[in-house]
Amino acid sequence: MSQKSKLFLKILSGNSDNNINFSELVSFLISLGFELRIKGDHYIFSSSEMDEIINLQPLNNKAKPYQLKQVRNLIIKYKLFKEENE
């Protein structure tokens, strides 16, 4: 299982929301096709395939749990990462 797949499963499970590395999450979202803009400590992800944006800020090199929940909801809503699961 690839590192990307492991992170995907970690995000979907919701059990490790306090322990996901911020830089790994950024790399994961970029690999899903999101475009990244950085303004201060705000990492703003957008995609031409969806109307919503993802706005993340690091907290001691970790992703914030409520923001991971938002990412998880978008992954489910737009069926992102589908090709890896089939």
TABEL-V388477 format. One record per residue. N is the residue number from 1. RES is the residue in one letter. SS is DSSP state (H for helix, E for strand, C for the rest). PHI is phi in radians with two decimals (999 if undefined). D_FIRST is the distance of its C-alpha to the first C-alpha in Angstrom with 1 decimal. Layout:
BEGIN
[[N	RES	SS	PHI	D_FIRST] [N	RES	SS	PHI	D_FIRST]]
END
This chain:
BEGIN
[[1	M	C	999	0.0] [2	S	C	-1.28	3.8] [3	Q	H	-1.11	6.7] [4	K	H	-1.11	8.2] [5	S	H	-1.15	6.2] [6	K	H	-1.11	6.7] [7	L	H	-1.14	10.2] [8	F	H	-1.00	10.8] [9	L	H	-1.14	10.5] [10	K	H	-1.09	12.6] [11	I	H	-1.15	15.1] [12	L	H	-1.16	15.5] [13	S	H	-1.18	16.0] [14	G	C	1.36	18.9] [15	N	C	-1.41	18.9] [16	S	C	-2.01	18.1] [17	D	C	-1.03	20.3] [18	N	C	-1.51	22.3] [19	N	C	-2.15	19.6] [20	I	C	-1.70	17.7] [21	N	E	-1.15	18.5] [22	F	H	-1.11	20.7] [23	S	H	-1.15	19.7] [24	E	H	-1.15	16.0] [25	L	H	-1.14	17.2] [26	V	H	-1.05	19.6] [27	S	H	-1.07	17.0] [28	F	H	-1.09	14.8] [29	L	H	-1.14	18.1] [30	I	H	-1.11	19.2] [31	S	H	-1.17	16.1] [32	L	C	-1.43	17.0] [33	G	C	1.78	20.5] [34	F	C	-1.35	22.5] [35	E	E	-1.68	25.4] [36	L	E	-1.89	26.1] [37	R	E	-2.18	29.6] [38	I	E	-2.08	30.5] [39	K	E	-2.36	33.9] [40	G	C	1.19	34.5] [41	D	C	-1.75	31.7] [42	H	E	-1.65	30.8] [43	Y	E	-1.80	27.7] [44	I	E	-1.90	28.4] [45	F	E	-1.91	25.9] [46	S	E	-2.39	27.2] [47	S	C	-2.52	26.3] [48	S	C	-1.21	28.8] [49	E	C	-1.50	27.2] [50	M	C	-2.50	28.1] [51	D	C	-1.44	31.2] [52	E	C	-1.56	29.6] [53	I	C	-2.04	28.6] [54	I	E	-2.05	26.4] [55	N	E	-2.02	28.3] [56	L	E	-2.08	26.5] [57	Q	E	-2.32	28.1] [58	P	E	-1.28	26.6] [59	L	E	-2.32	27.9] [60	N	C	0.95	27.7] [61	N	C	1.14	24.5] [62	K	E	-2.07	22.8] [63	A	E	-1.45	22.6] [64	K	C	-1.30	25.3] [65	P	H	-0.97	24.3] [66	Y	H	-1.19	26.6] [67	Q	H	-1.30	25.1] [68	L	H	-1.11	21.5] [69	K	H	-1.11	23.1] [70	Q	H	-1.11	24.6] [71	V	H	-1.08	21.3] [72	R	H	-1.02	19.8] [73	N	H	-1.11	22.9] [74	L	H	-1.21	22.8] [75	I	H	-1.05	19.2] [76	I	H	-1.24	20.4] [77	K	H	-1.06	23.8] [78	Y	C	-1.72	22.9] [79	K	C	0.91	19.7] [80	L	C	-1.30	17.8] [81	F	C	1.23	14.1] [82	K	H	-1.03	15.2] [83	E	H	-1.11	14.1] [84	E	H	-1.37	10.4] [85	N	H	-1.53	11.0] [86	E	C	-1.47	13.3]]
END
